Amino acid sequence: MTIEINHIKELSVRELKPLVQDSQKGGFSFVQLLVDEWMAKINCFNKSGEILLLAKDNHQPVGICGLNIDPYYRVSGLSRVRHLYVLSSKRRQGVGSKLIKEIIQIAKQNFDWLNLRTNNTEANLFYLAQGFQRSYERP
């Protein structure tokens, strides 16, 4: 498997359909939320320092991850990992790690802090393995 990471500047609903369907099957609605917010121009990952990445294997989308200025806490220099999702059939193959490493590098260039929130145990373990730390002091 050769993973290619691309910066998305124009979102293709058709191209993301496999990610949306797979996420919904798994009980996750945030990939559809990402599409809906992009189409409504609510969040197009186009503010300074923001980016949306798409991982592809053999030209097929297998994962997605975004970086936003943190929309929940108006603290200067605070960014947030948004909507990281990897197809269930491609998990534990390095796709998520490649996406999050790229997000971290971009965040380091533009922000002081990189924040995220998850209530998913598997995702929590993934983020901890990537070097994130739990914080009870920061939001």
C-alpha positions in Angstrom: 0.0 0.0 0.0 1.4 3.4 -1.0 -0.4 6.3 0.7 -0.5 9.6 -1.0 -1.5 12.7 1.0 -3.2 15.5 -0.8 -4.3 19.0 0.2 -8.0 19.4 -0.7 -8.8 22.8 -2.0 -12.0 21.7 -3.8 -14.2 19.1 -2.1 -15.7 16.3 -4.3 -18.8 14.9 -2.6 -18.7 11.9 -5.0 -15.0 11.2 -4.2 -15.7 11.2 -0.4 -18.8 9.0 -0.7 -16.9 5.8 0.4 -15.6 7.6 3.5 -19.0 9.0 4.3 -20.7 5.6 3.9 -18.1 3.7 5.8 -18.2 6.2 8.7 -22.0 6.1 8.9 -21.9 2.3 8.9 -19.6 2.6 11.9 -21.9 5.0 13.7 -19.9 8.1 13.0 -21.6 11.2 11.5 -18.7 13.6 11.5 -17.5 12.8 7.9 -20.9 13.8 6.6 -20.8 16.8 8.9 -17.5 17.8 7.2 -19.1 17.5 3.8 -22.2 19.4 4.9 -20.2 22.2 6.4 -18.0 22.5 3.4 -20.9 22.7 1.0 -22.7 25.3 3.2 -19.4 27.3 3.3 -19.4 27.0 7.1 -16.0 25.3 7.2 -13.8 25.1 4.1 -10.5 24.8 6.0 -9.4 28.0 4.3 -8.4 30.4 7.1 -4.8 31.2 7.7 -3.0 28.0 8.8 -5.9 25.7 8.1 -5.8 22.7 5.8 -7.8 19.6 4.8 -5.9 16.5 3.8 -7.1 13.4 1.9 -5.2 10.2 2.0 -5.4 8.0 -1.1 -4.3 4.5 -1.9 -4.1 3.7 -5.6 -6.1 7.0 -6.3 -8.9 5.9 -4.0 -9.7 7.9 -0.8 -8.9 6.0 2.3 -8.7 8.7 5.0 -9.3 12.4 5.7 -8.1 14.8 8.4 -8.4 18.6 8.9 -6.7 21.3 10.8 -8.7 24.4 11.9 -8.2 27.4 14.1 -10.0 26.0 17.2 -13.6 27.1 16.7 -14.6 26.3 20.3 -12.0 28.3 22.2 -11.0 31.8 21.1 -7.5 31.5 22.2 -4.7 32.9 20.0 -2.5 30.3 18.5 -4.8 27.3 19.3 -5.6 24.9 16.5 -7.7 21.7 16.5 -7.5 18.4 14.7 -10.8 17.9 12.9 -12.6 15.0 11.4 -9.8 12.4 11.3 -11.3 9.3 9.7 -9.8 6.2 8.0 -11.8 3.6 6.2 -12.4 0.6 8.5 -10.7 -1.7 6.0 -7.5 0.4 6.0 -7.0 0.9 9.7 -3.8 -0.2 11.4 -1.9 0.2 8.2 -0.4 3.6 8.9 -2.9 5.8 7.1 -4.0 7.7 10.2 -0.5 8.1 11.4 0.6 9.6 8.1 -2.4 12.0 8.2 -1.8 13.1 11.8 2.0 13.5 11.3 1.3 15.8 8.4 -1.3 17.8 10.4 1.2 18.1 13.3 3.9 19.5 11.0 1.6 22.0 9.5 0.3 23.0 12.9 3.8 23.6 14.2 4.4 26.1 11.4 1.2 28.1 12.2 0.1 27.6 15.7 1.3 27.4 19.3 -1.0 24.6 20.4 -2.7 21.6 18.7 -5.9 20.5 20.4 -8.4 17.7 19.8 -11.3 16.1 21.5 -12.5 12.5 21.3 -14.9 10.3 23.3 -13.9 7.2 21.3 -11.6 4.8 23.2 -9.9 3.5 20.1 -9.2 7.0 18.8 -8.0 8.1 22.2 -5.4 5.3 22.2 -4.4 6.2 18.7 -3.8 9.9 19.6 -1.9 9.0 22.7 0.3 6.7 20.6 0.9 9.7 18.3 2.3 11.7 21.2 -0.7 13.7 22.3 -1.3 14.1 26.0 -4.4 14.3 28.0 -5.0 17.7 29.4 -7.3 18.4 32.3 -6.1 22.0 32.7 -6.6 23.2 29.1 -10.0 22.9 27.3 
